Amino acid sequence: MKDNLDLAASAQELADGAPAGSVRRAAASSVAITLATTRDADHARTTLDGLSPDEVRRAALDLFDDLTK
């Protein structure tokens, strides 16, 4: 499994490729920042649970799950 910084880089690439102002971009940016600033994937997942609004949180958690498979 990749470490948090590798996963953060992957999420940032997805954010960079998403349209400005989109839920996908907000979610991917949130995942990238969270992964880059937490100690491990479990901590990042727990942190993302507190994200709002709900639409962005759901998209971020889906993306996180895809990245960490």
N, C-alpha and C positions, 0 to 999 in steps of 0.2 A: 504494500500500500504506500502511496505517496505521502510525504509529510505535509504539514499545514501550508508551508510556503509554496510548495509545488502546486497544491490544490488552489491556493489563492491566485497564483499566476494564471491557472486555467480559467478560473472564474473571471479574472480581470480581462482576459482575452474575449470571453463571451460578452462581458459588459461593453467592451470597446466596439464590438460588432453589432450590438443591438441599437435600435433607433433611439435617439435622444428623447427623453420624456416617457419612454415605455416602461411598463411594469417589468419586463424582462431585464432592461438595463438597471433599474433600481434594485431588483432582486440580485442580479449577478454582482453588482457593485457592493451590495451589503454582504454577500457571501465572501467576496474577495477581502473586504476589510476585516470581517469577523475572523476569517481563517488566518489572516496575517497578524492578528493581535491577540489570539488565544493560544493556550499552551498545547492543546491537542484537539482532535476531531470531536471527541465527546464534549469538551468545553465549548467548542464552536457551535455544536448542535444545540446545546442548552441555551446558549446566548441568542441564537436565531429564533428560539421559541418566543422571545420577548419582543420581536420586531413588529412594527406596525407601519402602515395599516394592514389589515388582514390579508388583502389581496397580494401585497408584496411579501408578507410572511409566508403564505402558502407557496408562492412561486420560488422564494428563496429556499424553503425546505425541500421542495421538489428538486431544485438544482443541486443543492447540497447532497441529497441522496444519490442523484445521478453521478456526481463527481466522486463520491466515496465508495461506490460499488466496486 
